[in-house]
């Protein structure tokens, strides 16, 4: 093996080890839902204010009893803000938008990633989040478009997320894409 090949192999091993260490240190949150459990990993080194905001809602038990109120197969599942009667829970002030910062650090709206839901105002995200169930590059920041803040990813239970994305949906009042049978977040807890 040449000296160059050995150096290249060493760099590859270090890169893989660094990635594993980054994931090993990331906080994890377990969602227990009426469809089963899934676990997400969040990245404070990529979107610190967003992650702290999300974890504070978890600590406050804000997500317990909320539903996935917007489900679109081959797009995303959104939850964390409404109860089964489609009544929005009270939230704290919005978190500053970190979409560009997170994107520049490698987080994209890809299959299995966790992002903040918001209105047309980039600085309006509070508690609601979504899980991408497809690669949604059009939600990433671009010149003239701040995009959506990605701050984590599903690390186990993607089969549960996939079962949620396929549930039958309809309208409930002014809301579209609402599961006909509520998919309830029974609890969300920090597990690491």
C-alpha positions, 0 to 999 in steps of 0.5 A: 500500500502506498503512503498516499493510500495509507493517508487516505485510508486514515483520513476516511477512518477519522471522518467516520469516527468523527461522524460517529462521535457527533451522533453519539453525543446528540440528545435523543427524544423518544416519541410514544405514539398511538402508532408505535414508538420512534426516536429522534436525535437532535443536533445542538451544534447545528441549530442550537436555539432550535434544539434548546427550544424543542427540548424545552417543550419536551421537558415541559410535556408540551407534546404529550397528548398532541396529535399528528394533525397534518399528514401527507404521504410522500411529503411529511408528517406534522405534529406537536401543536394540536390536540385531538379536537384540533385546538392549538396548544399555547406556546412560548415566543417563536424561536429565531430561524436557523435554517441557513445556519443548519443547512450550511452545516449539512442538515437538509430536508431529507427523508427521515429528518426533523424540521420546524414547522412555521408560517410564512414568517421565517421567525415564527416557529414555536413547537410544531415540527415535521418529519420528512417522509421524502427528500424535500430539497425545495424546503431547504434554504436558497437565495431569497428563500430562508427555507425551514430549519432542520435540527434532527433525524429519526434514528429508530422507528422509521417504520412507525413514521412510515405507517403514520404517513400512510393513514387515511386523511380528510378535512376537519373544519378548516384543516386539510390532511388530518388523519381520520383516526387521530395519531396521538403523541402519548408522550415525548421524553429525553432518553439521552 
